[in-house]
Amino acid sequence: MEDIAITLSAVEKRFKHKQVIAPLSLEVPTGQLIGLLGPSGCGKTTLIKMIMGMLKPDQGSIHVFNYTVPHKQLLMDIGYMAQSDALYTDLTGAENINLFAKLYGLSKTERINRVQYAANLVHLTGDLNEKVMNYSGGMKRRLSLAIALIQNPKLLILDEPTVGIDPVLKKEIWQELIRLKDQEHKTILVTTHAMDEAERCDQLAMLRGGQIIAQGTPQELKTCYGAKDFDEVFLKAGGDII
Ligand SMILES: Nc1ncnc2c1ncn2[C@@H]1O[C@H](COP(=O)(O)OP(=O)(O)OP(=O)(O)O)[C@@H](O)[C@H]1O
């Protein structure tokens, strides 16, 4: 198994004249849960979309599991949950999940098992036959998370996965993310604004203006900056409020 899941080397991205990602380098070790933290508009989603191969960097290179992004194999290896749900609202929850399971080429038996696992994880088993247009915002987030897990990917990239999800389910989702990492050696990259979630990450990278201004374990960051929480780390590292 590769030691490094994601390597970003001097990656830059501009939209028109606006530099959104300044030269940025980052390595994400395999089997770790990494949190990307930063204020709205600092470039988290742009960075994630470049790792996914959905946006092309202007400069620099990105490798995932030793493949240069974009690469066909990475469609199987990465499970992605976008910030806005990309779901077919005319279809039921089950039809949405099955559609992706078929696209990934899962066999019928695999599909049955994975749909059951993913729906159960996000507490949607009882609502699978309902059309998505009748789902609440939180239910759509949960369905998106189920779809991100469907092909059993090695790497999970989750853009604010628990926004709009109640505290009980949020706790269960985090328990499952940590189980996936500890027992199934998944690598997980997550963006978050929630301090309790940041605390549960193995490593944090704090972004401001498209640059990493601080990086380390949650405890290292707090110790290094003599801070009681991550808002304070961010301010002391030279950022504005998260
Ligand atoms: N396709 C685009 N065209 C032009 N500007 C864009 C585009 N996508 C993003 N931006 C700009 O790039 C900057 C970074 O956006 P991005 O979505 O990466 O931020 P973010 O850190 O994910 O924010 P949030 O936490 O609010 O989701 C913002 O100023 C945004 O307006």
The ligand as a Gaussian input file, in Angstrom:
#p B3LYP/6-31G(d) Opt

LIG

0 1
 N      -16.024000      28.579000     -10.887000
 C      -15.653000      29.684000     -10.250000
 N      -15.521000      30.854000     -10.915000
 C      -15.116000      31.981000     -10.293000
 N      -14.812000      32.043000      -8.975000
 C      -14.925000      30.919000      -8.254000
 C      -15.354000      29.687000      -8.844000
 N      -15.343000      28.727000      -7.891000
 C      -14.948000      29.337000      -6.758000
 N      -14.688000      30.640000      -6.957000
 C      -14.193000      31.601000      -5.962000
 O      -13.061000      31.045000      -5.358000
 C      -13.013000      31.345000      -3.969000
 C      -12.894000      30.063000      -3.184000
 O      -14.127000      29.352000      -3.274000
 P      -14.332000      27.937000      -2.584000
 O      -15.686000      27.441000      -2.938000
 O      -13.182000      27.064000      -2.914000
 O      -14.276000      28.322000      -1.031000
 P      -14.572000      27.458000       0.270000
 O      -13.398000      27.631000       1.184000
 O      -14.927000      26.069000      -0.109000
 O      -15.842000      28.213000       0.875000
 P      -17.081000      27.646000       1.759000
 O      -16.546000      27.276000       3.105000
 O      -18.012000      28.824000       1.818000
 O      -17.656000      26.491000       1.011000
 C      -14.262000      32.173000      -3.660000
 O      -13.907000      33.536000      -3.700000
 C      -15.189000      31.822000      -4.814000
 O      -16.047000      32.896000      -5.107000

